[in-house]
Amino acid sequence: MADKTLTRADIVERLHEVTNLPRQECQMILEDVLETVCAELERDQDVKLAKFGNFVVRKKNQRIGRNPKTGEEASISARRVVTFKPSPVLRNRIETAHQGGGRA
Amino acid sequence: MLRSELVARLSNKYTELRPAEVELAVDAILDEVAAALERGDRVELRGFGAFSVRRRDARTGRNPRTGAAVNIRSKNVPFFKAGKDLRSRLNNGLDPEDR
């Protein structure tokens, strides 16, 4: 199984192939997509992308945690976190593609 | 914000493109991420976050209604971890993972 890391450059290349727009414009579009999603999450708005998944902002209260290595107690500050809930379509695509050949 | 709203917003900026072209672009981006995960690749978008596939081991679950034990086989699921910049933006400019 391939074990590569895709980056912006790869996505821009694909975008260029699909749309035939200049690479520079493809790069701008990708940045604008990512920035728009970030900005929505920043103002506490969930982002729901059909057939892909939902990005959801969750508020976590302060709590006492433990360093799993040392067992030391530590206070974990209140924070906002983003969770990604993959859509059933995406889950199925991944599950089908990885059937049998599971890896960590 | 929905997929359609994202497309609409981008269309306002890219006035030289037809909305259908913007939609095609958004679809292509998301599909490329999905395709990479299908191949078992990671997708790393600095500032935004990283997508990867994580394996969930087989486990014994329970039917919540009947309480009956059921075997759940191992599976591979898409996973997203927000990037440092995004974590900071959600927490007054400070990445909580830095502490």
N, CA and C atoms of all chains as a GROMACS GRO file, in nm:
protein
  609
    1MET      N    1   0.084  -0.121   0.000
    1MET     CA    2   0.000   0.000   0.000
    1MET      C    3   0.087   0.125   0.000
    2ALA      N    4   0.047   0.221  -0.076
    2ALA     CA    5   0.122   0.347  -0.081
    2ALA      C    6   0.129   0.409   0.058
    3ASP      N    7   0.235   0.480   0.083
    3ASP     CA    8   0.249   0.538   0.215
    3ASP      C    9   0.311   0.675   0.203
    4LYS      N   10   0.237   0.760   0.140
    4LYS     CA   11   0.287   0.890   0.099
    4LYS      C   12   0.216   0.996   0.179
    5THR      N   13   0.273   1.113   0.182
    5THR     CA   14   0.200   1.225   0.240
    5THR      C   15   0.169   1.325   0.131
    6LEU      N   16   0.041   1.349   0.114
    6LEU     CA   17  -0.004   1.446   0.016
    6LEU      C   18   0.005   1.587   0.074
    7THR      N   19   0.044   1.682  -0.007
    7THR     CA   20   0.050   1.820   0.041
    7THR      C   21  -0.031   1.910  -0.051
    8ARG      N   22  -0.025   2.039  -0.020
    8ARG     CA   23  -0.096   2.137  -0.102
    8ARG      C   24  -0.059   2.122  -0.250
    9ALA      N   25   0.071   2.104  -0.276
    9ALA     CA   26   0.118   2.099  -0.415
    9ALA      C   27   0.047   1.989  -0.494
   10ASP      N   28   0.028   1.873  -0.429
   10ASP     CA   29  -0.040   1.762  -0.497
   10ASP      C   30  -0.185   1.797  -0.528
   11ILE      N   31  -0.250   1.862  -0.434
   11ILE     CA   32  -0.390   1.896  -0.454
   11ILE      C   33  -0.403   2.003  -0.562
   12VAL      N   34  -0.311   2.100  -0.562
   12VAL     CA   35  -0.312   2.204  -0.665
   12VAL      C   36  -0.296   2.140  -0.803
   13GLU      N   37  -0.206   2.043  -0.812
   13GLU     CA   38  -0.182   1.975  -0.940
   13GLU      C   39  -0.309   1.908  -0.990
   14ARG      N   40  -0.376   1.840  -0.899
   14ARG     CA   41  -0.500   1.770  -0.934
   14ARG      C   42  -0.607   1.871  -0.978
   15LEU      N   43  -0.613   1.980  -0.902
   15LEU     CA   44  -0.712   2.084  -0.930
   15LEU      C   45  -0.688   2.142  -1.070
   16HIS      N   46  -0.562   2.160  -1.101
   16HIS     CA   47  -0.522   2.211  -1.232
   16HIS      C   48  -0.566   2.114  -1.342
   17GLU      N   49  -0.546   1.985  -1.320
   17GLU     CA   50  -0.586   1.883  -1.418
   17GLU      C   51  -0.737   1.884  -1.441
   18VAL      N   52  -0.810   1.892  -1.331
   18VAL     CA   53  -0.956   1.882  -1.339
   18VAL      C   54  -1.019   2.007  -1.399
   19THR      N   55  -0.970   2.124  -1.359
   19THR     CA   56  -1.037   2.248  -1.396
   19THR      C   57  -0.973   2.319  -1.515
   20ASN      N   58  -0.846   2.284  -1.545
   20ASN     CA   59  -0.773   2.353  -1.651
   20ASN      C   60  -0.744   2.499  -1.620
   21LEU      N   61  -0.766   2.539  -1.496
   21LEU     CA   62  -0.733   2.676  -1.457
   21LEU      C   63  -0.582   2.684  -1.432
   22PRO      N   64  -0.526   2.805  -1.442
   22PRO     CA   65  -0.383   2.820  -1.415
   22PRO      C   66  -0.350   2.772  -1.274
   23ARG      N   67  -0.230   2.714  -1.259
   23ARG     CA   68  -0.191   2.661  -1.128
   23ARG      C   69  -0.201   2.766  -1.018
   24GLN      N   70  -0.164   2.889  -1.054
   24GLN     CA   71  -0.165   2.993  -0.951
   24GLN      C   72  -0.306   3.018  -0.899
   25GLU      N   73  -0.402   3.012  -0.991
   25GLU     CA   74  -0.541   3.032  -0.949
   25GLU      C   75  -0.588   2.912  -0.867
   26CYS      N   76  -0.546   2.792  -0.905
   26CYS     CA   77  -0.581   2.672  -0.829
   26CYS      C   78  -0.530   2.681  -0.686
   27GLN      N   79  -0.408   2.734  -0.676
   27GLN     CA   80  -0.348   2.751  -0.544
   27GLN      C   81  -0.431   2.848  -0.460
   28MET      N   82  -0.475   2.956  -0.523
   28MET     CA   83  -0.557   3.055  -0.452
   28MET      C   84  -0.689   2.995  -0.407
   29ILE      N   85  -0.749   2.916  -0.496
   29ILE     CA   86  -0.878   2.855  -0.462
   29ILE      C   87  -0.862   2.762  -0.342
   30LEU      N   88  -0.757   2.680  -0.345
   30LEU     CA   89  -0.735   2.588  -0.233
   30LEU      C   90  -0.717   2.665  -0.102
   31GLU      N   91  -0.635   2.771  -0.107
   31GLU     CA   92  -0.615   2.852   0.015
   31GLU      C   93  -0.746   2.912   0.062
   32ASP      N   94  -0.826   2.960  -0.032
   32ASP     CA   95  -0.953   3.023   0.006
   32ASP      C   96  -1.049   2.922   0.066
   33VAL      N   97  -1.048   2.800   0.013
   33VAL     CA   98  -1.134   2.696   0.070
   33VAL      C   99  -1.092   2.670   0.215
   34LEU      N  100  -0.962   2.648   0.236
   34LEU     CA  101  -0.914   2.617   0.370
   34LEU      C  102  -0.937   2.734   0.465
   35GLU      N  103  -0.911   2.855   0.416
   35GLU     CA  104  -0.928   2.973   0.501
   35GLU      C  105  -1.075   2.994   0.537
   36THR      N  106  -1.163   2.970   0.442
   36THR     CA  107  -1.306   2.988   0.470
   36THR      C  108  -1.353   2.889   0.576
   37VAL      N  109  -1.305   2.766   0.565
   37VAL     CA  110  -1.343   2.665   0.665
   37VAL      C  111  -1.291   2.706   0.803
   38CYS      N  112  -1.163   2.746   0.809
   38CYS     CA  113  -1.104   2.790   0.937
   38CYS      C  114  -1.181   2.906   0.997
   39ALA      N  115  -1.215   3.004   0.912
   39ALA     CA  116  -1.284   3.124   0.962
   39ALA      C  117  -1.421   3.088   1.019
   40GLU      N  118  -1.490   2.995   0.954
   40GLU     CA  119  -1.620   2.951   1.004
   40GLU      C  120  -1.605   2.884   1.140
   41LEU      N  121  -1.507   2.795   1.151
   41LEU     CA  122  -1.485   2.724   1.276
   41LEU      C  123  -1.448   2.822   1.386
   42GLU      N  124  -1.369   2.923   1.349
   42GLU     CA  125  -1.325   3.024   1.446
   42GLU      C  126  -1.444   3.097   1.505
   43ARG      N  127  -1.546   3.120   1.423
   43ARG     CA  128  -1.663   3.188   1.480
   43ARG      C  129  -1.772   3.087   1.520
   44ASP      N  130  -1.724   2.969   1.557
   44ASP     CA  131  -1.810   2.867   1.620
   44ASP      C  132  -1.916   2.808   1.529
   45GLN      N  133  -1.895   2.822   1.399
   45GLN     CA  134  -1.992   2.765   1.305
   45GLN      C  135  -1.938   2.631   1.254
   46ASP      N  136  -2.020   2.527   1.262
   46ASP     CA  137  -1.979   2.399   1.208
   46ASP      C  138  -1.975   2.406   1.055
   47VAL      N  139  -1.893   2.325   0.996
   47VAL     CA  140  -1.883   2.320   0.850
   47VAL      C  141  -1.923   2.181   0.805
   48LYS      N  142  -2.030   2.175   0.726
   48LYS     CA  143  -2.083   2.045   0.685
   48LYS      C  144  -2.066   2.026   0.535
   49LEU      N  145  -1.975   1.939   0.499
   49LEU     CA  146  -1.947   1.916   0.358
   49LEU      C  147  -2.005   1.779   0.318
   50ALA      N  148  -2.117   1.783   0.250
   50ALA     CA  149  -2.188   1.660   0.213
   50ALA      C  150  -2.095   1.564   0.141
   51LYS      N  151  -2.110   1.437   0.164
   51LYS     CA  152  -2.032   1.328   0.103
   51LYS      C  153  -1.888   1.326   0.152
   52PHE      N  154  -1.850   1.422   0.236
   52PHE     CA  155  -1.713   1.425   0.287
   52PHE      C  156  -1.716   1.411   0.439
   53GLY      N  157  -1.768   1.513   0.505
   53GLY     CA  158  -1.777   1.504   0.650
   53GLY      C  159  -1.806   1.640   0.712
   54ASN      N  160  -1.827   1.639   0.843
   54ASN     CA  161  -1.857   1.762   0.915
   54ASN      C  162  -1.743   1.799   1.009
   55PHE      N  163  -1.704   1.926   1.004
   55PHE     CA  164  -1.609   1.978   1.101
   55PHE      C  165  -1.690   2.046   1.210
   56VAL      N  166  -1.670   2.002   1.333
   56VAL     CA  167  -1.752   2.050   1.443
   56VAL      C  168  -1.662   2.109   1.550
   57VAL      N  169  -1.701   2.226   1.603
   57VAL     CA  170  -1.624   2.287   1.711
   57VAL      C  171  -1.685   2.244   1.844
   58ARG      N  172  -1.602   2.195   1.934
   58ARG     CA  173  -1.652   2.155   2.065
   58ARG      C  174  -1.575   2.228   2.174
   59LYS      N  175  -1.650   2.264   2.277
   59LYS     CA  176  -1.588   2.332   2.391
   59LYS      C  177  -1.556   2.228   2.497
   60LYS      N  178  -1.432   2.232   2.544
   60LYS     CA  179  -1.392   2.140   2.650
   60LYS      C  180  -1.370   2.220   2.778
   61ASN      N  181  -1.425   2.172   2.887
   61ASN     CA  182  -1.400   2.236   3.015
   61ASN      C  183  -1.262   2.202   3.066
   62GLN      N  184  -1.216   2.282   3.159
   62GLN     CA  185  -1.089   2.251   3.224
   62GLN      C  186  -1.104   2.120   3.300
   63ARG      N  187  -0.999   2.039   3.302
   63ARG     CA  188  -1.007   1.915   3.376
   63ARG      C  189  -0.867   1.873   3.422
   64ILE      N  190  -0.866   1.779   3.514
   64ILE     CA  191  -0.738   1.727   3.560
   64ILE      C  192  -0.705   1.604   3.476
   65GLY      N  193  -0.592   1.608   3.412
   65GLY     CA  194  -0.549   1.494   3.333
   65GLY      C  195  -0.426   1.432   3.397
   66ARG      N  196  -0.371   1.336   3.327
   66ARG     CA  197  -0.256   1.266   3.380
   66ARG      C  198  -0.157   1.244   3.266
   67ASN      N  199  -0.035   1.270   3.290
   67ASN     CA  200   0.067   1.237   3.191
   67ASN      C  201   0.077   1.085   3.184
   68PRO      N  202   0.041   1.026   3.071
   68PRO     CA  203   0.034   0.879   3.065
   68PRO      C  204   0.170   0.815   3.087
   69LYS      N  205   0.277   0.889   3.060
   69LYS     CA  206   0.410   0.833   3.073
   69LYS      C  207   0.456   0.835   3.219
   70THR      N  208   0.440   0.949   3.284
   70THR     CA  209   0.492   0.963   3.420
   70THR      C  210   0.385   0.942   3.527
   71GLY      N  211   0.258   0.945   3.486
   71GLY     CA  212   0.151   0.930   3.583
   71GLY      C  213   0.125   1.057   3.662
   72GLU      N  214   0.198   1.160   3.627
   72GLU     CA  215   0.183   1.288   3.697
   72GLU      C  216   0.049   1.354   3.665
   73GLU      N  217  -0.013   1.415   3.763
   73GLU     CA  218  -0.137   1.487   3.738
   73GLU      C  219  -0.107   1.624   3.681
   74ALA      N  220  -0.190   1.667   3.589
   74ALA     CA  221  -0.170   1.799   3.531
   74ALA      C  222  -0.305   1.858   3.498
   75SER      N  223  -0.316   1.989   3.515
   75SER     CA  224  -0.441   2.055   3.483
   75SER      C  225  -0.446   2.081   3.333
   76ILE      N  226  -0.554   2.042   3.270
   76ILE     CA  227  -0.571   2.066   3.126
   76ILE      C  228  -0.668   2.181   3.109
   77SER      N  229  -0.621   2.286   3.045
   77SER     CA  230  -0.700   2.409   3.037
   77SER      C  231  -0.825   2.391   2.951
   78ALA      N  232  -0.923   2.477   2.976
   78ALA     CA  233  -1.042   2.479   2.892
   78ALA      C  234  -1.000   2.518   2.752
   79ARG      N  235  -1.065   2.463   2.651
   79ARG     CA  236  -1.024   2.491   2.514
   79ARG      C  237  -1.136   2.460   2.416
   80ARG      N  238  -1.118   2.509   2.295
   80ARG     CA  239  -1.209   2.470   2.187
   80ARG      C  240  -1.132   2.377   2.094
   81VAL      N  241  -1.194   2.268   2.055
   81VAL     CA  242  -1.128   2.173   1.966
   81VAL      C  243  -1.216   2.148   1.844
   82VAL      N  244  -1.152   2.112   1.736
   82VAL     CA  245  -1.224   2.075   1.614
   82VAL      C  246  -1.227   1.924   1.603
   83THR      N  247  -1.345   1.868   1.585
   83THR     CA  248  -1.351   1.726   1.556
   83THR      C  249  -1.408   1.711   1.415
   84PHE      N  250  -1.363   1.607   1.348
   84PHE     CA  251  -1.410   1.579   1.213
   84PHE      C  252  -1.494   1.453   1.218
   85LYS      N  253  -1.618   1.466   1.174
   85LYS     CA  254  -1.703   1.348   1.169
   85LYS      C  255  -1.720   1.308   1.023
   86PRO      N  256  -1.650   1.203   0.982
   86PRO     CA  257  -1.657   1.164   0.842
   86PRO      C  258  -1.797   1.120   0.803
   87SER      N  259  -1.838   1.154   0.682
   87SER     CA  260  -1.970   1.113   0.636
   87SER      C  261  -1.967   0.963   0.606
   88PRO      N  262  -2.084   0.900   0.606
   88PRO     CA  263  -2.089   0.758   0.573
   88PRO      C  264  -2.027   0.729   0.437
   89VAL      N  265  -2.042   0.822   0.343
   89VAL     CA  266  -1.985   0.802   0.210
   89VAL      C  267  -1.832   0.790   0.217
   90LEU      N  268  -1.770   0.881   0.291
   90LEU     CA  269  -1.625   0.877   0.304
   90LEU      C  270  -1.581   0.753   0.382
   91ARG      N  271  -1.652   0.723   0.490
   91ARG     CA  272  -1.621   0.602   0.568
   91ARG      C  273  -1.622   0.479   0.481
   92ASN      N  274  -1.725   0.468   0.397
   92ASN     CA  275  -1.737   0.351   0.310
   92ASN      C  276  -1.624   0.344   0.209
   93ARG      N  277  -1.590   0.458   0.153
   93ARG     CA  278  -1.481   0.460   0.055
   93ARG      C  279  -1.354   0.407   0.119
   94ILE      N  280  -1.324   0.454   0.239
   94ILE     CA  281  -1.201   0.413   0.308
   94ILE      C  282  -1.209   0.266   0.347
   95GLU      N  283  -1.322   0.228   0.403
   95GLU     CA  284  -1.338   0.092   0.451
   95GLU      C  285  -1.325  -0.008   0.336
   96THR      N  286  -1.387   0.025   0.223
   96THR     CA  287  -1.382  -0.064   0.107
   96THR      C  288  -1.239  -0.074   0.054
   97ALA      N  289  -1.172   0.040   0.047
   97ALA     CA  290  -1.037   0.041  -0.008
   97ALA      C  291  -0.938  -0.033   0.080
   98HIS      N  292  -0.964  -0.036   0.210
   98HIS     CA  293  -0.866  -0.093   0.303
   98HIS      C  294  -0.904  -0.232   0.351
   99GLN      N  295  -1.009  -0.288   0.292
   99GLN     CA  296  -1.055  -0.416   0.340
   99GLN      C  297  -0.943  -0.518   0.345
  100GLY      N  298  -0.935  -0.589   0.456
  100GLY     CA  299  -0.832  -0.692   0.467
  100GLY      C  300  -0.698  -0.634   0.508
  101GLY      N  301  -0.649  -0.540   0.433
  101GLY     CA  302  -0.516  -0.489   0.462
  101GLY      C  303  -0.515  -0.380   0.566
  102GLY      N  304  -0.557  -0.413   0.685
  102GLY     CA  305  -0.560  -0.312   0.790
  102GLY      C  306  -0.421  -0.275   0.836
  103ARG      N  307  -0.403  -0.147   0.870
  103ARG     CA  308  -0.274  -0.106   0.926
  103ARG      C  309  -0.298   0.003   1.028
  104ALA      N  310  -0.198   0.020   1.114
  104ALA     CA  311  -0.216   0.113   1.225
  104ALA      C  312  -0.228   0.255   1.175
  105MET      N  313  -2.188   2.617   0.801
  105MET     CA  314  -2.171   2.639   0.660
  105MET      C  315  -2.178   2.506   0.586
  106LEU      N  316  -2.255   2.504   0.479
  106LEU     CA  317  -2.270   2.384   0.399
  106LEU      C  318  -2.182   2.391   0.274
  107ARG      N  319  -2.166   2.278   0.209
  107ARG     CA  320  -2.088   2.272   0.085
  107ARG      C  321  -2.137   2.379  -0.013
  108SER      N  322  -2.270   2.387  -0.028
  108SER     CA  323  -2.327   2.483  -0.123
  108SER      C  324  -2.295   2.627  -0.083
  109GLU      N  325  -2.292   2.653   0.048
  109GLU     CA  326  -2.261   2.789   0.095
  109GLU      C  327  -2.114   2.823   0.073
  110LEU      N  328  -2.031   2.722   0.088
  110LEU     CA  329  -1.888   2.742   0.060
  110LEU      C  330  -1.868   2.778  -0.087
  111VAL      N  331  -1.937   2.705  -0.174
  111VAL     CA  332  -1.928   2.732  -0.317
  111VAL      C  333  -1.980   2.872  -0.348
  112ALA      N  334  -2.092   2.909  -0.286
  112ALA     CA  335  -2.150   3.041  -0.311
  112ALA      C  336  -2.054   3.152  -0.268
  113ARG      N  337  -1.990   3.131  -0.154
  113ARG     CA  338  -1.899   3.232  -0.103
  113ARG      C  339  -1.778   3.250  -0.194
  114LEU      N  340  -1.725   3.139  -0.240
  114LEU     CA  341  -1.610   3.146  -0.330
  114LEU      C  342  -1.650   3.209  -0.463
  115SER      N  343  -1.772   3.179  -0.506
  115SER     CA  344  -1.820   3.233  -0.634
  115SER      C  345  -1.826   3.385  -0.631
  116ASN      N  346  -1.855   3.439  -0.512
  116ASN     CA  347  -1.858   3.584  -0.498
  116ASN      C  348  -1.721   3.645  -0.523
  117LYS      N  349  -1.618   3.570  -0.488
  117LYS     CA  350  -1.483   3.622  -0.506
  117LYS      C  351  -1.431   3.595  -0.647
  118TYR      N  352  -1.458   3.472  -0.696
  118TYR     CA  353  -1.407   3.436  -0.829
  118TYR      C  354  -1.514   3.465  -0.933
  119THR      N  355  -1.537   3.594  -0.957
  119THR     CA  356  -1.646   3.634  -1.047
  119THR      C  357  -1.619   3.594  -1.191
  120GLU      N  358  -1.489   3.568  -1.222
  120GLU     CA  359  -1.458   3.529  -1.360
  120GLU      C  360  -1.494   3.382  -1.386
  121LEU      N  361  -1.525   3.309  -1.279
  121LEU     CA  362  -1.562   3.168  -1.295
  121LEU      C  363  -1.712   3.150  -1.279
  122ARG      N  364  -1.765   3.053  -1.352
  122ARG     CA  365  -1.905   3.020  -1.332
  122ARG      C  366  -1.916   2.940  -1.203
  123PRO      N  367  -2.029   2.956  -1.130
  123PRO     CA  368  -2.044   2.880  -1.004
  123PRO      C  369  -2.022   2.731  -1.023
  124ALA      N  370  -2.060   2.678  -1.138
  124ALA     CA  371  -2.041   2.535  -1.165
  124ALA      C  372  -1.892   2.500  -1.167
  125GLU      N  373  -1.810   2.595  -1.213
  125GLU     CA  374  -1.665   2.570  -1.216
  125GLU      C  375  -1.608   2.573  -1.074
  126VAL      N  376  -1.660   2.664  -0.993
  126VAL     CA  377  -1.615   2.672  -0.854
  126VAL      C  378  -1.654   2.543  -0.782
  127GLU      N  379  -1.773   2.496  -0.810
  127GLU     CA  380  -1.821   2.373  -0.748
  127GLU      C  381  -1.733   2.255  -0.789
  128LEU      N  382  -1.696   2.253  -0.915
  128LEU     CA  383  -1.608   2.148  -0.965
  128LEU      C  384  -1.474   2.151  -0.890
  129ALA      N  385  -1.425   2.270  -0.865
  129ALA     CA  386  -1.297   2.286  -0.795
  129ALA      C  387  -1.308   2.237  -0.651
  130VAL      N  388  -1.414   2.276  -0.583
  130VAL     CA  389  -1.433   2.232  -0.443
  130VAL      C  390  -1.445   2.080  -0.439
  131ASP      N  391  -1.523   2.025  -0.531
  131ASP     CA  392  -1.540   1.880  -0.535
  131ASP      C  393  -1.406   1.810  -0.559
  132ALA      N  394  -1.326   1.868  -0.648
  132ALA     CA  395  -1.196   1.808  -0.682
  132ALA      C  396  -1.104   1.806  -0.561
  133ILE      N  397  -1.107   1.913  -0.483
  133ILE     CA  398  -1.022   1.920  -0.363
  133ILE      C  399  -1.062   1.811  -0.264
  134LEU      N  400  -1.191   1.804  -0.235
  134LEU     CA  401  -1.238   1.706  -0.136
  134LEU      C  402  -1.216   1.564  -0.188
  135ASP      N  403  -1.236   1.546  -0.319
  135ASP     CA  404  -1.220   1.412  -0.373
  135ASP      C  405  -1.074   1.368  -0.372
  136GLU      N  406  -0.984   1.463  -0.390
  136GLU     CA  407  -0.841   1.429  -0.388
  136GLU      C  408  -0.800   1.387  -0.246
  137VAL      N  409  -0.855   1.454  -0.145
  137VAL     CA  410  -0.826   1.414  -0.007
  137VAL      C  411  -0.880   1.273   0.017
  138ALA      N  412  -1.003   1.250  -0.026
  138ALA     CA  413  -1.064   1.118  -0.006
  138ALA      C  414  -0.986   1.010  -0.079
  139ALA      N  415  -0.943   1.040  -0.202
  139ALA     CA  416  -0.870   0.942  -0.282
  139ALA      C  417  -0.736   0.908  -0.217
  140ALA      N  418  -0.671   1.009  -0.158
  140ALA     CA  419  -0.544   0.985  -0.091
  140ALA      C  420  -0.565   0.890   0.028
  141LEU      N  421  -0.670   0.914   0.103
  141LEU     CA  422  -0.699   0.829   0.219
  141LEU      C  423  -0.731   0.686   0.174
  142GLU      N  424  -0.799   0.676   0.061
  142GLU     CA  425  -0.828   0.543   0.006
  142GLU      C  426  -0.699   0.467  -0.024
  143ARG      N  427  -0.599   0.540  -0.071
  143ARG     CA  428  -0.470   0.476  -0.102
  143ARG      C  429  -0.390   0.448   0.024
  144GLY      N  430  -0.437   0.499   0.135
  144GLY     CA  431  -0.364   0.481   0.260
  144GLY      C  432  -0.265   0.593   0.286
  145ASP      N  433  -0.272   0.698   0.203
  145ASP     CA  434  -0.182   0.811   0.222
  145ASP      C  435  -0.234   0.907   0.329
  146ARG      N  436  -0.144   0.987   0.380
  146ARG     CA  437  -0.180   1.097   0.470
  146ARG      C  438  -0.197   1.222   0.387
  147VAL      N  439  -0.274   1.316   0.436
  147VAL     CA  440  -0.284   1.445   0.370
  147VAL      C  441  -0.250   1.552   0.472
  148GLU      N  442  -0.144   1.627   0.445
  148GLU     CA  443  -0.101   1.725   0.543
  148GLU      C  444  -0.116   1.865   0.487
  149LEU      N  445  -0.202   1.944   0.548
  149LEU     CA  446  -0.223   2.080   0.501
  149LEU      C  447  -0.184   2.175   0.614
  150ARG      N  448  -0.059   2.219   0.609
  150ARG     CA  449  -0.004   2.304   0.715
  150ARG      C  450  -0.098   2.420   0.750
  151GLY      N  451  -0.117   2.441   0.878
  151GLY     CA  452  -0.202   2.550   0.923
  151GLY      C  453  -0.346   2.504   0.939
  152PHE      N  454  -0.387   2.414   0.852
  152PHE     CA  455  -0.525   2.366   0.857
  152PHE      C  456  -0.534   2.239   0.940
  153GLY      N  457  -0.463   2.136   0.895
  153GLY     CA  458  -0.466   2.011   0.969
  153GLY      C  459  -0.423   1.895   0.882
  154ALA      N  460  -0.430   1.776   0.938
  154ALA     CA  461  -0.387   1.658   0.865
  154ALA      C  462  -0.495   1.550   0.869
  155PHE      N  463  -0.514   1.487   0.753
  155PHE     CA  464  -0.607   1.374   0.744
  155PHE      C  465  -0.526   1.246   0.736
  156SER      N  466  -0.570   1.143   0.805
  156SER     CA  467  -0.504   1.014   0.797
  156SER      C  468  -0.607   0.904   0.818
  157VAL      N  469  -0.562   0.781   0.798
  157VAL     CA  470  -0.652   0.668   0.822
  157VAL      C  471  -0.605   0.599   0.949
  158ARG      N  472  -0.698   0.575   1.040
  158ARG     CA  473  -0.663   0.507   1.164
  158ARG      C  474  -0.736   0.374   1.172
  159ARG      N  475  -0.663   0.277   1.223
  159ARG     CA  476  -0.723   0.145   1.237
  159ARG      C  477  -0.792   0.133   1.372
  160ARG      N  478  -0.914   0.085   1.370
  160ARG     CA  479  -0.985   0.055   1.494
  160ARG      C  480  -0.986  -0.097   1.509
  161ASP      N  481  -0.928  -0.146   1.617
  161ASP     CA  482  -0.920  -0.291   1.636
  161ASP      C  483  -1.057  -0.353   1.657
  162ALA      N  484  -1.066  -0.480   1.628
  162ALA     CA  485  -1.190  -0.553   1.652
  162ALA      C  486  -1.221  -0.549   1.801
  163ARG      N  487  -1.347  -0.545   1.835
  163ARG     CA  488  -1.382  -0.542   1.977
  163ARG      C  489  -1.520  -0.607   1.994
  164THR      N  490  -1.552  -0.635   2.118
  164THR     CA  491  -1.684  -0.688   2.147
  164THR      C  492  -1.773  -0.573   2.192
  165GLY      N  493  -1.875  -0.547   2.115
  165GLY     CA  494  -1.967  -0.440   2.152
  165GLY      C  495  -2.095  -0.499   2.207
  166ARG      N  496  -2.185  -0.411   2.241
  166ARG     CA  497  -2.314  -0.458   2.291
  166ARG      C  498  -2.427  -0.388   2.219
  167ASN      N  499  -2.527  -0.463   2.187
  167ASN     CA  500  -2.649  -0.404   2.135
  167ASN      C  501  -2.711  -0.325   2.250
  168PRO      N  502  -2.720  -0.194   2.237
  168PRO     CA  503  -2.766  -0.113   2.351
  168PRO      C  504  -2.910  -0.145   2.391
  169ARG      N  505  -2.986  -0.196   2.299
  169ARG     CA  506  -3.126  -0.225   2.331
  169ARG      C  507  -3.141  -0.358   2.406
  170THR      N  508  -3.074  -0.460   2.353
  170THR     CA  509  -3.093  -0.594   2.412
  170THR      C  510  -2.981  -0.632   2.508
  171GLY      N  511  -2.867  -0.563   2.499
  171GLY     CA  512  -2.756  -0.600   2.586
  171GLY      C  513  -2.676  -0.716   2.533
  172ALA      N  514  -2.717  -0.771   2.419
  172ALA     CA  515  -2.647  -0.886   2.363
  172ALA      C  516  -2.508  -0.846   2.313
  173ALA      N  517  -2.410  -0.933   2.338
  173ALA     CA  518  -2.274  -0.907   2.292
  173ALA      C  519  -2.265  -0.928   2.141
  174VAL      N  520  -2.200  -0.839   2.072
  174VAL     CA  521  -2.179  -0.858   1.929
  174VAL      C  522  -2.032  -0.833   1.896
  175ASN      N  523  -1.981  -0.912   1.804
  175ASN     CA  524  -1.842  -0.892   1.761
  175ASN      C  525  -1.838  -0.780   1.658
  176ILE      N  526  -1.752  -0.684   1.681
  176ILE     CA  527  -1.733  -0.577   1.584
  176ILE      C  528  -1.595  -0.595   1.524
  177ARG      N  529  -1.590  -0.612   1.392
  177ARG     CA  530  -1.460  -0.640   1.332
  177ARG      C  531  -1.378  -0.512   1.321
  178SER      N  532  -1.251  -0.528   1.303
  178SER     CA  533  -1.162  -0.413   1.294
  178SER      C  534  -1.198  -0.332   1.170
  179LYS      N  535  -1.174  -0.204   1.177
  179LYS     CA  536  -1.203  -0.122   1.059
  179LYS      C  537  -1.107  -0.005   1.051
  180ASN      N  538  -1.103   0.053   0.934
  180ASN     CA  539  -1.018   0.169   0.910
  180ASN      C  540  -1.106   0.291   0.893
  181VAL      N  541  -1.076   0.394   0.969
  181VAL     CA  542  -1.161   0.513   0.965
  181VAL      C  543  -1.078   0.638   0.935
  182PRO      N  544  -1.140   0.733   0.865
  182PRO     CA  545  -1.072   0.859   0.840
  182PRO      C  546  -1.057   0.938   0.970
  183PHE      N  547  -0.944   1.007   0.984
  183PHE     CA  548  -0.919   1.083   1.105
  183PHE      C  549  -0.861   1.218   1.068
  184PHE      N  550  -0.904   1.322   1.140
  184PHE     CA  551  -0.852   1.457   1.116
  184PHE      C  552  -0.795   1.515   1.244
  185LYS      N  553  -0.677   1.572   1.234
  185LYS     CA  554  -0.621   1.644   1.348
  185LYS      C  555  -0.600   1.788   1.305
  186ALA      N  556  -0.659   1.880   1.379
  186ALA     CA  557  -0.646   2.021   1.345
  186ALA      C  558  -0.500   2.064   1.355
  187GLY      N  559  -0.458   2.150   1.264
  187GLY     CA  560  -0.321   2.201   1.264
  187GLY      C  561  -0.301   2.308   1.370
  188LYS      N  562  -0.174   2.339   1.391
  188LYS     CA  563  -0.138   2.432   1.497
  188LYS      C  564  -0.205   2.569   1.481
  189ASP      N  565  -0.202   2.622   1.361
  189ASP     CA  566  -0.263   2.754   1.340
  189ASP      C  567  -0.412   2.753   1.371
  190LEU      N  568  -0.479   2.648   1.327
  190LEU     CA  569  -0.623   2.639   1.353
  190LEU      C  570  -0.650   2.625   1.503
  191ARG      N  571  -0.570   2.543   1.570
  191ARG     CA  572  -0.587   2.528   1.716
  191ARG      C  573  -0.568   2.661   1.786
  192SER      N  574  -0.468   2.736   1.741
  192SER     CA  575  -0.443   2.866   1.801
  192SER      C  576  -0.559   2.962   1.777
  193ARG      N  577  -0.608   2.961   1.654
  193ARG     CA  578  -0.716   3.054   1.620
  193ARG      C  579  -0.841   3.028   1.704
  194LEU      N  580  -0.859   2.905   1.745
  194LEU     CA  581  -0.978   2.871   1.824
  194LEU      C  582  -0.956   2.899   1.973
  195ASN      N  583  -0.832   2.933   2.009
  195ASN     CA  584  -0.802   2.948   2.151
  195ASN      C  585  -0.723   3.075   2.180
  196ASN      N  586  -0.780   3.186   2.136
  196ASN     CA  587  -0.723   3.318   2.163
  196ASN      C  588  -0.576   3.329   2.122
  197GLY      N  589  -0.541   3.266   2.014
  197GLY     CA  590  -0.406   3.283   1.962
  197GLY      C  591  -0.302   3.192   2.024
  198LEU      N  592  -0.343   3.111   2.121
  198LEU     CA  593  -0.246   3.021   2.185
  198LEU      C  594  -0.287   2.876   2.162
  199ASP      N  595  -0.195   2.798   2.108
  199ASP     CA  596  -0.222   2.656   2.089
  199ASP      C  597  -0.221   2.586   2.225
  200PRO      N  598  -0.335   2.532   2.269
  200PRO     CA  599  -0.340   2.469   2.403
  200PRO      C  600  -0.245   2.351   2.413
  201GLU      N  601  -0.204   2.293   2.302
  201GLU     CA  602  -0.114   2.177   2.309
  201GLU      C  603   0.030   2.217   2.338
  202ASP      N  604   0.055   2.347   2.341
  202ASP     CA  605   0.191   2.391   2.372
  202ASP      C  606   0.222   2.381   2.520
  203ARG      N  607   0.117   2.364   2.602
  203ARG     CA  608   0.146   2.359   2.745
  203ARG      C  609   0.159   2.218   2.796
   0.00000   0.00000   0.00000
